[in-house]
């Protein structure tokens, strides 16, 4: 056992941040799979977490596998799922309306909302919520529709207030940068 892994003897569980920590772009951090193997062999739990709402847990697990980091989808929690679950709790516990959501985001966020029984809409007048996450294919129309929805009374829910995203060679814009518009 390496000296680094020996330091994990008293740890019962680990949260691994993904973007910019476990990997940057297509480069994984050395030793991640060794740490996972050690945690698994010693009966410890771990969870990969990310504030990137673009993908589903299955897609993130596939992405990690491409980097030779092997985890199950249930070992990944993205802020898309966290946001959708949080919003569902607001409806259940605090009387928020079970209304349609207009989404500025990608499939991960859209699917998480649908999994939590939120209807998606592209109509700003019909939206009870405007939910924003990272969107690598952002269009002016999406921003305009979300703005119109918010001006029309939709509650704004943001998945992540980071201003930048760690990419391989540069820092890209994150949702927090767009919220400031």
C-alpha positions as CSV (number, residue, x, y, z in Angstrom):
1,X,0.0,0.0,0.0
2,X,1.4,3.4,-0.9
3,X,2.0,6.1,1.7
4,X,-0.7,8.2,0.2
5,X,-3.3,5.4,0.4
6,X,-2.2,4.6,3.9
7,X,-3.4,8.0,5.0
8,X,-6.9,6.9,4.1
9,X,-7.1,4.2,6.9
10,X,-9.3,6.3,9.2
11,X,-11.5,7.7,6.4
12,X,-15.0,6.2,6.2
13,X,-16.2,8.0,3.1
14,X,-15.0,10.3,0.4
15,X,-16.5,12.9,-1.9
16,X,-14.6,13.4,-5.2
17,X,-15.1,16.6,-7.0
18,X,-14.9,16.0,-10.7
19,X,-14.3,18.9,-13.1
20,X,-10.9,20.5,-12.4
21,X,-10.1,18.1,-9.6
22,X,-10.4,14.5,-10.7
23,X,-9.7,15.5,-14.2
24,X,-9.1,18.6,-16.3
25,X,-10.3,18.3,-19.9
26,X,-9.2,14.8,-21.0
27,X,-6.4,14.5,-18.3
28,X,-7.3,12.5,-15.2
29,X,-5.5,13.2,-11.9
30,X,-2.9,10.4,-11.3
31,X,-3.9,7.8,-8.7
32,X,-7.7,8.3,-8.8
33,X,-8.5,4.7,-9.8
34,X,-6.0,3.4,-7.2
35,X,-7.8,5.4,-4.5
36,X,-11.2,4.1,-5.7
37,X,-9.8,0.5,-5.7
38,X,-8.5,1.0,-2.2
39,X,-11.8,2.5,-0.9
40,X,-13.8,-0.4,-2.5
41,X,-11.5,-3.1,-1.2
42,X,-11.6,-1.7,2.3
43,X,-15.4,-1.3,2.3
44,X,-15.5,2.5,2.3
45,X,-18.0,4.5,0.4
46,X,-17.4,7.2,-2.1
47,X,-19.3,9.5,-4.3
48,X,-18.3,11.6,-7.3
49,X,-19.9,15.0,-7.2
50,X,-20.1,17.8,-9.7
51,X,-21.7,21.1,-10.2
52,X,-21.8,20.5,-13.9
53,X,-25.5,19.9,-14.8
54,X,-24.9,19.1,-18.5
55,X,-24.9,15.3,-18.1
56,X,-26.8,12.5,-16.4
57,X,-25.0,10.2,-13.8
58,X,-24.8,7.5,-16.5
59,X,-23.1,10.0,-18.9
60,X,-20.7,11.1,-16.2
61,X,-19.8,7.4,-15.4
62,X,-19.2,6.9,-19.2
63,X,-17.0,10.0,-19.2
64,X,-15.0,8.8,-16.3
65,X,-14.6,5.3,-17.9
66,X,-13.1,7.0,-20.9
67,X,-10.4,8.4,-18.5
68,X,-9.9,4.9,-17.1
69,X,-11.8,5.7,-13.9
70,X,-14.4,3.1,-13.3
71,X,-17.5,3.9,-11.2
72,X,-21.2,3.1,-11.4
73,X,-23.8,5.8,-12.2
74,X,-25.2,5.6,-8.6
75,X,-21.7,6.7,-7.5
76,X,-22.1,10.0,-9.3
77,X,-24.2,12.9,-8.1
78,X,-24.5,16.0,-10.3
79,X,-26.1,19.3,-9.4
80,X,-28.8,18.6,-12.0
81,X,-30.2,15.8,-9.8
82,X,-29.6,17.8,-6.6
83,X,-31.4,20.8,-8.1
84,X,-34.4,18.8,-9.4
85,X,-34.7,17.0,-6.1
86,X,-34.5,20.3,-4.2
87,X,-37.2,21.8,-6.4
88,X,-39.4,18.8,-5.9
89,X,-39.0,19.2,-2.1
90,X,-40.1,22.8,-2.4
91,X,-43.2,21.7,-4.1
92,X,-43.9,18.9,-1.6
93,X,-43.0,20.7,1.6
94,X,-43.5,24.4,1.0
95,X,-46.4,24.5,-1.4
96,X,-44.6,25.8,-4.4
97,X,-46.6,25.1,-7.6
98,X,-46.1,22.0,-9.6
99,X,-45.7,23.9,-12.8
100,X,-43.7,23.8,-16.0
101,X,-40.0,24.7,-16.2
102,X,-38.2,26.5,-18.9
103,X,-34.6,25.3,-18.9
104,X,-31.4,27.0,-19.9
105,X,-29.3,23.8,-19.8
106,X,-28.5,20.5,-21.4
107,X,-29.9,17.0,-21.2
108,X,-28.6,16.3,-17.7
109,X,-30.7,19.1,-16.2
110,X,-33.7,18.5,-18.5
111,X,-33.8,14.7,-17.7
112,X,-33.4,15.3,-14.0
113,X,-36.3,17.7,-13.9
114,X,-38.5,15.3,-15.9
115,X,-37.5,12.4,-13.6
116,X,-38.8,14.5,-10.7
117,X,-42.1,15.0,-12.6
118,X,-41.6,18.6,-13.9
119,X,-43.0,19.3,-17.3
120,X,-40.6,21.2,-19.6
121,X,-41.7,24.1,-21.7
122,X,-40.2,26.5,-24.2
123,X,-43.1,29.0,-23.7
124,X,-42.0,31.8,-21.3
125,X,-45.6,32.6,-20.5
126,X,-46.3,29.0,-19.3
127,X,-43.2,28.6,-17.1
128,X,-43.5,28.5,-13.3
129,X,-39.7,28.1,-13.1
130,X,-36.7,29.1,-15.1
131,X,-34.0,26.7,-14.3
132,X,-30.4,27.4,-15.4
133,X,-27.4,25.2,-15.6
134,X,-24.3,25.0,-17.7
135,X,-25.1,24.9,-21.4
136,X,-22.3,24.4,-23.9
137,X,-24.8,25.1,-26.7
138,X,-26.4,28.2,-25.3
139,X,-28.4,30.3,-27.7
140,X,-29.7,33.9,-27.5
141,X,-33.2,32.5,-27.8
142,X,-32.8,30.4,-24.6
143,X,-31.5,33.4,-22.6
144,X,-34.3,35.6,-24.0
145,X,-37.0,33.0,-23.2
146,X,-35.7,32.5,-19.7
147,X,-35.6,36.3,-19.1
148,X,-39.1,36.6,-20.3
149,X,-40.3,33.8,-18.1
150,X,-38.6,35.4,-15.0
151,X,-40.1,38.8,-15.9
152,X,-43.5,37.1,-16.2
153,X,-43.2,35.7,-12.6
154,X,-41.3,32.4,-13.0
155,X,-39.0,31.6,-10.1
156,X,-35.4,31.5,-11.1
157,X,-33.4,28.5,-10.0
158,X,-29.7,28.3,-10.7
159,X,-27.8,25.1,-10.4
160,X,-24.3,26.7,-10.0
161,X,-23.1,30.2,-9.5
162,X,-19.5,29.6,-10.6
163,X,-18.3,32.1,-13.2
164,X,-15.9,29.9,-15.0
165,X,-15.4,26.2,-15.8
166,X,-12.0,24.5,-15.8
167,X,-11.2,23.3,-19.4
168,X,-8.0,21.9,-20.6
169,X,-6.2,25.1,-21.5
170,X,-8.6,27.9,-20.7
171,X,-11.3,28.7,-18.3
172,X,-14.7,28.8,-20.0
173,X,-17.9,30.6,-18.9
174,X,-20.2,28.9,-16.4
175,X,-23.8,29.7,-15.6
176,X,-22.9,32.2,-12.9
177,X,-21.3,34.5,-15.6
178,X,-24.6,34.5,-17.6
179,X,-26.8,35.1,-14.6
180,X,-25.1,38.4,-14.1
181,X,-26.6,39.6,-17.4
